[in-house]
Amino acid sequence: ASGYTEDIHGRTKVGEPLPTSESFIYDQQRDTVYKIHHEQITGIKDLPDYLKDYPKKLEEAKKKNEDRKVSISATLWNAEGTIAVAMA
């Protein structure tokens, strides 16, 4: 230890909470709006691997059994504009 402030090269396991939102798909031909049900996404309840290092937090997270927070950030279309992929 040098006595001076030194940077620690590491990455935190936590950060700011991500924003959440509701997402919808609009079908122009049918003039209908469909809600995207995030709770139906495969793996939505999967816990982060780092929790295995913290048994107490892992048990708390298992008890809460919460869905992960999801926010659709972009939509990419195929060349014909007929098929889209939503990125979360």
C-alpha positions as MATLAB code, in Angstrom:
seq = 'ASGYTEDIHGRTKVGEPLPTSESFIYDQQRDTVYKIHHEQITGIKDLPDYLKDYPKKLEEAKKKNEDRKVSISATLWNAEGTIAVAMA';
ca = [
       0.000    0.000    0.000;
       1.462    3.288   -1.112;
      -0.767    5.600    0.914;
      -2.136    7.168   -2.284;
      -5.596    6.661   -3.718;
      -5.439    3.927   -6.333;
      -8.010    2.702   -8.838;
      -9.246   -0.825   -8.342;
      -9.779   -2.549  -11.666;
     -13.096   -4.257  -11.117;
     -16.692   -4.185  -12.102;
     -19.557   -3.778   -9.679;
     -22.306   -6.367   -9.573;
     -24.994   -3.781   -9.057;
     -25.965   -0.555  -10.729;
     -28.835    1.795  -11.207;
     -32.251    0.180  -11.508;
     -33.341   -0.249  -15.117;
     -36.494    1.516  -16.235;
     -39.548   -0.632  -16.874;
     -42.292   -0.141  -19.382;
     -45.217   -1.828  -21.027;
     -44.759   -2.826  -24.663;
     -47.335   -3.171  -27.399;
     -47.529   -4.296  -31.024;
     -49.814   -2.512  -33.457;
     -51.297   -4.522  -36.347;
     -52.150   -1.978  -39.062;
     -54.179   -4.397  -41.184;
     -56.471   -5.352  -38.304;
     -56.247   -1.967  -36.542;
     -55.525   -3.871  -33.343;
     -53.081   -3.360  -30.470;
     -51.535   -6.353  -28.690;
     -49.803   -6.106  -25.335;
     -46.497   -7.965  -24.973;
     -46.793  -10.023  -21.791;
     -43.279   -9.918  -20.338;
     -44.111  -12.577  -17.750;
     -44.356  -15.128  -20.588;
     -40.739  -14.618  -21.697;
     -38.653  -17.773  -21.242;
     -36.190  -17.358  -18.358;
     -37.863  -14.223  -16.953;
     -37.527  -15.608  -13.410;
     -33.936  -16.873  -13.821;
     -31.590  -15.449  -11.215;
     -28.152  -13.980  -12.033;
     -25.253  -16.437  -11.609;
     -23.374  -14.144   -9.205;
     -26.008  -14.799   -6.514;
     -24.480  -18.263   -6.047;
     -21.601  -16.449   -4.308;
     -24.037  -14.952   -1.776;
     -26.186  -17.768   -0.302;
     -28.241  -15.430    1.901;
     -29.136  -13.121   -1.004;
     -29.823  -16.147   -3.203;
     -32.385  -17.483   -0.724;
     -34.029  -14.035   -0.449;
     -34.255  -13.768   -4.248;
     -35.743  -17.264   -4.503;
     -38.400  -16.360   -1.919;
     -39.367  -13.163   -3.780;
     -39.678  -15.091   -7.068;
     -39.876  -11.817   -9.028;
     -39.848  -11.394  -12.791;
     -36.780   -9.655  -14.182;
     -37.357   -6.084  -15.276;
     -37.737   -5.794  -19.054;
     -37.592   -2.809  -21.363;
     -37.882   -3.105  -25.147;
     -35.112   -0.897  -26.510;
     -35.292   -1.302  -30.278;
     -37.163   -3.001  -33.086;
     -35.378   -4.360  -36.158;
     -37.287   -5.126  -39.360;
     -36.457   -7.442  -42.260;
     -35.894   -5.918  -45.723;
     -39.540   -6.413  -46.739;
     -40.828   -4.821  -43.544;
     -43.001   -7.833  -42.775;
     -41.180   -9.355  -39.792;
     -39.770   -7.575  -36.751;
     -37.538   -8.541  -33.842;
     -37.871   -6.627  -30.563;
     -34.646   -6.203  -28.592;
     -34.877   -6.153  -24.807;
];
